[in-house]
Amino acid sequence: MPIQILMPALSPTMTEGALAKWNVKEGDTVASGDVIAEIETDKATMELEAVEEGTIGKILIAEGTAGVAVNTPIAILLEEGEDPNVLTTSQAQAKPQGGAMPEAPAEAKPQAEAPLPQSKTGTVPTQPDVSAGMAGLGMGFGGFDFLDAPKGRVFASPLARRIAADAKLDLNRIKGSGPKGRIVKADVEAAKAGGSAAHGEDAELEAAMLLASSIKPPADKPQAAPQAAPKPAPVDVGTPYTEQPHSSMRKVIARRLTESSQTVPQFYVTMDVELDELLALREQINGRAQKTGGQKVSVNDFVIRACAIALKRMPECNVSWTDDAMRFYSRSDISVAVATPTGLITPIVRGAETKSLGIVSEEMRALAAKARDNKLKPEEYQGGTFSVSNLGMFGVREFTGIINPPQALLLAVGAAEQRAVVKDGAVAIVNAMSVTLTCDHRCIDGALGAKFLGVVKGLLEDPVSILL
């Protein structure tokens, strides 16, 4: 029997997705493991593989449809040798949502009409019965194919039906040569070449059309009251604009950050970090890497590693809030904000406190590239115990970030720049940057947040300790 292909849940939190692309079309044969579609989740675009083998009988959700709920049928797969005509039953059972192709409407049941006024003789005038004339037109009412309704169901391939409709051929007058008498393309082409043998009688069709057009309501039937003229539409004097639908990622960002701002009590701690030693060490590492073909490192790599070490030194900060208990994490999983064309995503360097600076840098480059190509796997961006957001490359001096629940801390990193500072009573020029820690006050008190940021500052100003 036909197999329904459902919208999969590609992550534990996924409730809906967008069908970004179909890699197959109706009639294609697929095997288990073949990539049949691309599904856009709230964070990435992922491939959908076929579980069973068979033929794509019907695509229910059009390519580019957004907001398709999980477990909604998106296509129907026919098993080997299965009659495509069973699709009618399968489509009736499936209930597509979020942009699915409409089902064939059921035959309308006659509804009781309002009683008509009696004539002077006391009888109710009747209307001519037009059902026979309309049925004879065969115009596809109730989901029937063109010229296919008068004599019941006709088994024909979709291509044969389309050719017959274009040529105005009556499928009831064509004998099928396919399996079980099914009408195929060759039968319709032969009938088309044969001329009038397969055409419906023009006179009969014209008479039915004339009958339908000549029907008028009885003279004594009350007419509907004239409707008031519609009010003119208000003149739009605003600025012209266009609209672009939200991506799934943008919707999730809006929902989660709104929730964070409204439900999490957040406070901010800012410190300035001197970077002269860090920049000198980074220059040495990258100079050696250029000669040996090794991995170059960035200031952000030092920041990721410093935050991971600080969480290890202060496990009371590697926590998240729950309604029943404080949750302590035994590993420093650092989420790093990456800007993509569709929105912000935070791939994770897991266990960063146990990895060298070079490995952290290598993993971060690979994750950032996959994020921009929407190729991240759920395990590469879901979770995390701490976030780093860096806008220094845009020249931003300092900013505050919004916590990504259930995390309790986020470090916002500004640009490294030369600043004038007073040292030993004299003005000196140093390279420095401002870092701001956003804290969930339910988990982190002010003194604890300040102490943690001080540990991060100390590590960055003594970068050799980050390499150990």
C-alpha positions in Angstrom: 0.0 0.0 0.0 1.2 3.6 -0.5 3.7 5.0 2.1 3.3 8.5 3.4 6.5 10.5 3.7 6.2 12.8 6.7 7.8 16.1 7.6 10.6 14.8 10.0 11.6 16.2 13.4 15.2 17.0 12.7 15.9 18.4 16.2 14.3 17.9 19.6 12.8 21.4 19.6 11.6 21.4 16.0 7.8 21.8 15.6 7.7 23.0 12.0 10.1 23.4 9.0 10.2 24.7 5.5 10.5 22.4 2.5 13.3 24.2 0.8 13.8 22.0 -2.2 12.6 18.7 -3.8 15.4 16.6 -5.3 12.9 14.3 -7.0 9.7 14.6 -9.0 6.6 12.6 -9.3 7.3 9.3 -11.1 11.0 9.1 -10.0 12.2 5.8 -8.5 14.1 6.2 -5.2 16.1 3.7 -3.1 16.6 3.7 0.7 19.2 6.3 1.6 18.6 8.6 -1.5 18.4 12.3 -0.7 14.9 13.3 -1.8 14.5 16.8 -0.3 16.1 19.6 1.7 14.4 20.7 4.9 15.1 24.1 6.4 14.9 24.0 10.2 15.2 26.9 12.6 19.0 26.7 12.4 20.2 24.9 9.3 19.1 23.3 6.0 19.3 19.5 6.3 18.9 16.6 3.8 15.9 14.2 4.0 16.7 10.7 3.0 14.2 8.1 1.7 13.7 5.2 4.2 11.9 2.9 1.8 12.3 2.2 -1.9 9.6 2.8 -4.5 8.2 5.5 -6.8 7.3 9.0 -5.9 3.5 8.8 -6.6 2.5 12.3 -5.4 4.1 15.4 -4.0 1.8 16.9 -1.4 3.9 19.9 -0.3 5.2 22.3 -2.9 8.8 23.3 -3.0 9.5 26.5 -1.0 6.5 26.0 1.4 7.3 27.3 4.9 5.6 26.5 8.3 5.0 22.8 7.6 4.2 21.1 10.9 6.2 18.0 12.0 4.6 14.7 10.9 2.6 16.4 8.2 2.5 14.2 5.0 4.6 15.8 2.3 4.6 13.1 -0.4 3.3 9.6 -1.1 5.6 6.7 -2.1 4.3 3.8 -4.2 5.8 0.4 -3.7 7.1 -1.6 -6.7 4.3 -2.6 -9.1 1.7 -0.7 -7.1 -1.2 0.8 -9.1 -1.0 4.6 -9.1 -4.8 4.8 -8.9 -4.6 3.9 -5.2 -3.3 7.5 -4.6 -6.9 8.7 -4.5 -7.5 6.8 -1.3 -4.1 7.7 0.2 -4.7 11.4 -0.4 -8.1 11.2 1.2 -6.5 9.7 4.3 -3.6 12.2 4.4 -4.2 15.6 5.9 -1.6 17.9 4.6 -0.9 21.1 6.6 1.0 24.3 6.1 0.7 24.7 2.3 -0.1 21.1 1.2 -1.8 20.6 -2.1 -5.6 20.6 -1.7 -7.5 17.4 -1.6 -10.2 16.6 -4.1 -13.4 18.0 -2.6 -16.0 15.5 -1.6 -19.2 15.5 -3.6 -21.4 18.3 -2.2 -24.5 17.2 -0.4 -27.7 19.0 -1.4 -28.7 21.6 1.1 -32.3 22.5 1.9 -33.2 25.7 0.2 -35.3 28.4 1.8 -39.0 27.9 1.0 -40.1 29.9 -2.1 -43.2 32.0 -1.9 -46.3 30.3 -3.0 -48.0 31.2 -6.3 -51.6 32.3 -6.4 -52.7 28.7 -6.9 -51.0 27.7 -3.6 -48.2 25.7 -5.2 -44.5 26.3 -5.0 -42.9 27.0 -8.3 -40.1 24.6 -9.2 -36.8 25.2 -10.9 -35.6 23.1 -13.9 -33.3 20.2 -13.0 -29.9 21.2 -14.3 -27.9 18.4 -12.8 -28.0 16.3 -15.8 -27.0 19.1 -18.1 -24.1 20.2 -15.9 -22.9 16.6 -15.5 -22.9 16.2 -19.3 -20.5 19.1 -19.6 -17.8 17.1 -17.9 -16.0 20.3 -16.7 -14.2 18.7 -13.7 -16.7 19.6 -10.9 -16.1 17.7 -7.7 -12.5 16.9 -8.6 -13.3 14.8 -11.8 -11.1 15.1 -14.9 -12.2 17.0 -18.0 -14.8 15.0 -19.9 -14.4 12.1 -17.5 -17.4 12.3 -15.2 -20.5 11.2 -17.2 -19.8 7.5 -17.3 -18.0 6.9 -14.0 -14.3 6.4 -13.2 -11.9 5.9 -16.0 -8.4 4.4 -15.4 -5.9 6.5 -17.3 -2.3 7.8 -16.8 -1.9 11.5 -15.9 -0.2 12.1 -19.3 -3.0 10.4 -21.2 -5.6 12.6 -19.3 -3.7 15.7 -20.1 -3.4 14.9 -23.8 -7.1 14.0 -23.9 -8.1 17.2 -22.2 -6.0 19.3 -24.7 -7.5 17.5 -27.7 -11.1 17.5 -26.1 -11.3 13.7 -26.3 -13.8 11.7 -24.3 -11.8 9.1 -22.3 -15.0 7.0 -22.0 -14.8 6.4 -25.8 -11.2 5.3 -25.7 -10.2 1.7 -25.1 -7.1 1.3 -23.0 -4.3 -1.1 -23.8 -2.4 -0.8 -20.5 -2.5 -3.1 -17.5 -6.2 -3.8 -16.5 -7.4 -1.7 -19.4 -5.6 1.4 -18.3 -5.6 4.2 -20.9 -2.0 5.2 -21.8 -0.5 7.9 -24.0 -0.5 5.6 -27.1 -4.2 5.0 -26.8 -5.0 8.7 -26.7 -2.6 9.5 -29.6 -4.3 6.7 -31.7 -7.7 8.1 -30.9 -6.6 11.6 -31.7 -5.3 10.5 -35.1 -8.6 8.6 -35.7 -10.7 11.8 -35.6 -14.4 11.8 -34.7 -14.5 8.3 -33.2 -13.2 9.6 -29.9 -14.6 13.1 -29.9 -17.8 13.8 -27.9 -20.7 14.9 -30.0 -20.5 18.7 -30.4 -24.2 19.0 -30.7 -24.8 17.2 -27.4 -22.2 19.4 -25.7 -23.6 22.6 -27.2 -27.1 21.7 -26.1 -26.0 21.1 -22.6 -24.2 24.4 -22.5 -27.2 26.2 -23.9 -29.4 24.5 -21.3 -27.1 25.6 -18.4 -27.0 29.2 -19.7 -30.7 29.5 -20.3 -31.7 28.6 -16.7 -33.2 31.7 -14.9 -34.7 32.0 -11.4 -38.5 32.1 -11.3 -40.0 35.5 -11.6 -41.7 35.4 -8.2 -38.6 34.4 -6.2 -37.5 37.2 -3.9 -34.4 38.9 -5.0 -31.6 39.7 -2.6 -31.5 43.2 -1.4 -29.0 45.4 -3.2 -25.7 45.7 -1.4 -24.4 49.1 -0.4 -21.6 50.4 -2.5 -18.2 49.5 -1.0 -16.3 52.3 0.7 -13.3 53.5 -1.2 -10.0 52.2 0.1 -8.1 54.6 2.2 -5.3 56.4 0.3 -1.9 55.2 1.5 0.2 58.2 2.1 3.0 56.3 3.8 6.5 55.4 2.5 6.4 52.7 -0.2 7.7 49.3 1.0 8.2 45.6 0.1 7.9 42.6 2.4 10.1 39.6 2.7 8.7 36.5 4.6 10.6 35.6 7.8 13.0 32.6 7.6 12.5 29.8 10.1 15.8 30.9 11.8 14.7 34.5 12.1 11.4 33.4 13.7 13.2 31.3 16.3 15.7 34.2 17.1 12.8 36.6 17.6 10.9 34.2 19.9 13.8 33.1 22.0 15.4 36.5 22.5 12.0 38.1 23.3 11.5 35.3 25.9 15.0 36.0 27.3 14.4 39.7 27.6 11.0 39.3 29.3 11.7 36.3 31.6 15.4 36.4 32.6 16.6 39.1 35.0 19.9 40.2 33.4 22.7 42.6 34.5 25.9 43.6 32.9 29.6 43.9 34.0 32.2 45.6 31.8 36.0 45.6 32.0 38.9 46.8 29.8 41.5 44.3 28.8 45.1 45.2 27.8 46.2 43.1 24.8 49.8 44.0 24.1 51.2 40.7 25.3 48.4 38.7 23.6 48.9 40.5 20.2 52.6 39.9 20.4 52.2 36.2 21.2 49.6 35.8 18.4 52.0 37.4 15.9 54.7 34.9 16.9 52.3 31.9 16.6 50.9 33.0 13.2 54.4 33.8 11.9 55.5 30.3 12.7 52.3 28.9 11.3 53.0 30.7 8.0 56.4 29.0 7.7 55.3 25.6 8.7 51.8 25.5 7.2 50.2 25.3 10.6 47.0 26.8 11.9 46.8 30.5 12.5 44.9 31.8 15.5 42.7 34.9 16.1 42.0 37.1 19.1 38.6 35.4 19.3 40.3 32.0 19.7 42.1 33.3 22.7 38.8 34.6 24.1 37.1 31.2 23.7 39.9 29.4 25.3 40.1 31.9 28.2 36.3 31.6 28.9 36.5 27.8 29.0 39.4 27.9 31.4 37.6 30.4 33.6 34.5 28.2 33.8 36.8 25.3 34.9 38.4 27.4 37.6 35.0 28.7 38.7 32.5 25.8 38.3 29.9 27.8 40.3 29.5 30.0 37.1 29.1 27.0 34.7 25.4 26.7 35.6 21.9 27.2 34.4 18.6 27.9 36.2 15.7 25.5 36.4 12.6 25.9 38.5 13.5 23.1 40.8 17.3 23.2 41.1 20.6 24.8 40.0 22.2 22.8 37.2 26.0 22.5 37.3 27.9 21.5 34.1 31.1 19.5 34.2 32.3 20.6 30.8 32.9 24.0 29.1 30.9 24.0 25.9 31.4 27.4 24.4 28.7 28.7 21.9 30.1 31.3 19.5 27.8 33.6 17.6 28.2 33.5 13.8 26.3 35.8 11.4 24.7 34.2 8.4 22.5 35.5 5.6 19.4 34.1 7.3 20.2 35.1 10.9 22.5 34.5 13.9 23.5 30.9 14.8 25.8 29.7 17.6 27.9 26.6 16.8 29.6 25.1 19.8 33.2 24.2 20.6 32.6 21.4 23.1 35.0 20.8 25.9 37.1 23.8 25.0 38.9 23.7 28.3 40.6 20.4 27.3 41.6 21.5 23.8 44.7 23.4 22.7 44.4 26.9 21.2 45.2 25.4 17.7 42.5 22.8 17.9 40.0 25.4 19.1 40.9 27.7 16.2 40.7 24.8 13.7 37.3 23.7 15.0 35.9 27.2 15.0 36.9 27.9 11.4 35.2 24.7 10.3 32.0 25.4 12.3 31.8 29.0 11.0 32.1 27.8 7.4 29.4 25.2 7.9 27.1 27.7 9.6 27.3 30.2 6.7 26.5 27.3 4.3 23.5 26.2 6.5 25.2 22.8 6.8 25.5 22.5 10.6 24.2 19.3 12.2 21.9 19.7 15.3 24.5 18.4 17.6 26.9 21.1 16.4 24.6 24.0 17.5 22.3 22.7 20.2 23.2 23.1 23.8 26.2 25.0 25.1 26.9 26.3 28.6 28.4 29.8 27.8 28.2 32.2 24.8 30.8 34.5 23.1 29.6 37.3 20.8 32.3 39.3 19.1 31.6 42.5 17.1 35.1 43.9 17.3 35.7 43.2 13.6 33.0 45.8 12.8 34.7 48.4 14.9 32.3 48.3 17.7 33.9 49.6 20.9 31.5 47.8 23.4 28.0 46.4 23.5 25.8 44.2 25.7 24.4 40.9 24.5 21.2 39.0 25.4 21.5 35.7 27.1 20.4 32.6 25.2 18.4 30.5 27.7 19.1 28.2 29.5 22.6 29.6 29.5 23.4 32.0 32.4 26.4 33.9 30.9 27.3 35.7 27.7 30.5 37.6 26.9 30.3 40.5 24.4 33.7 41.4 22.9 34.5 44.8 21.4 37.2 46.0 19.1 40.9 46.0 20.0 42.2 49.5 19.7 45.0 51.8 20.9 44.0 53.8 24.0 45.7 56.2 26.3 46.0 54.9 29.9 47.7 56.2 33.0 50.5 53.9 34.3 52.7 54.9 37.3 51.6 58.5 37.0 52.4 58.8 33.3 50.2 58.5 30.2 50.9 55.4 28.0 49.5 54.0 24.8 48.3 50.4 25.0 46.2 48.1 22.8 43.0 47.3 24.7 39.4 46.1 24.2 36.2 46.3 26.3 34.4 43.1 27.3 30.9 43.0 28.8 29.5 40.0 30.7 25.7 39.5 30.7 24.6 37.5 33.7 21.4 35.8 34.7 20.8 37.2 38.2 18.9 34.1 39.2 22.2 32.1 39.0 25.0 34.7 39.1 25.1 37.5 41.7 26.9 40.8 41.0 30.0 39.9 42.9 30.3 36.5 41.4 29.9 37.9 37.9 32.6 40.5 38.5 35.0 37.9 39.9 34.4 35.6 36.9 35.1 38.5 34.4 38.2 39.3 36.4 39.5 35.8 35.8 38.9 36.1 32.1 40.7 39.5 32.0 43.7 38.0 33.9 44.0 35.1 31.4 43.8 37.4 28.4 46.4 39.8 29.8 48.7 36.7 30.6 48.1 34.8 27.3 50.9 32.2 28.0 48.6 30.8 30.7 46.0 30.1 27.9 48.5 27.9 26.1 49.3 25.7 29.1 
